């Protein structure tokens, strides 16, 4: 059933609906501003993602090149023997930050889970020490990349939801209010005209009686 058929065509309801209509228009403007800000954040996140992706690629490529050169110098057997003694787990500290009302993760590598000291034979290979440093930088860049990607996905989802609300207001809520307000106004105007005609007729009858 249409909204205008559910509301009694009274002046009080007309005032109430007009007030609600103005509030909905203000809500729509706020949502539109939110959409614009989300678009700005999304563009910034895309730039950050591309920059982080480039850093990860460069850092890992350099790290693996140095590692391969260090392995050639030190030999693969001592490196593999040391690798078997190292815990295969690296831990990440996950926190949350708020980016324009959207909760996004903040990822930080726990450095205490990284093996601190290389065995003596391996410490004498500068390339291996440098490769280790580059790998740590690459891991941190990868976490930054993952953080940016998750934030970008959440911002896009929030943008879709905001646009969905704007579309619902434009295509459903506002047209219903406009139609209902127009219906009530027409009914009240018709009643007013009928009342004016009735008063004129009554005035004529009174005038006839006086004569």
C-alpha positions, 0 to 999 in steps of 0.5 A: 500500500502506498505511503499516502494511503497510510497517512491521514490527510491532516495539517499536523501530518503535513507539518510532520512529513515536511519536517521529516522530508527536510531531515532526510534531505540533510541525511542525504547531503551528509551521505554524499559528503561521506561518499566524496571523502571515501573516494578521496581515501580510496584514491590515496590508498590505491597510491599507497598500495602501488608504492608498497607493491613496488617496495616489496618487489624491489626489496625481495628481489635485492634480498634474494639476489644477495642471498644467492650470492652469499650462499655461493660464498658460504656454501649451501650446507651451513646455511641449510643446517642453520635454517633447520634450527630456526623456528619457522614462525614469524609473529605479527602484532595486529591492532586496529585503527579507524580510517574515516569511521572504518576499522582497518588493521595495523600490522607490525612484525614482532622483531623478537620472533626473528632469529637475532644471531647468525652462527660464527661461520655465517657471520663472516659472510657480509652478503648474508648479513646484508641479505638478512637485513633486506629480507626483514625490510621486505617482510615489513613492506609486505605487511604494509602492503597487506594492511593497505590492501585490507583497508582498501577493500573495507573502504570500497565496501563502505563506499558501496554501502553508502552509495546504496543508501543514497540510491535508496533515498533518491529512488524510494524514500524521497519520492514517497515523501514527495508523493505523500506530501503532495497528496495531503496538500491536494486533499487539504486544498480541496477541503479548503475550497469546499469550506470557502464555497460552503461559507459563501453559500451560507453567507448568501442564505443569511443575506436572503433571510435578512431581506 
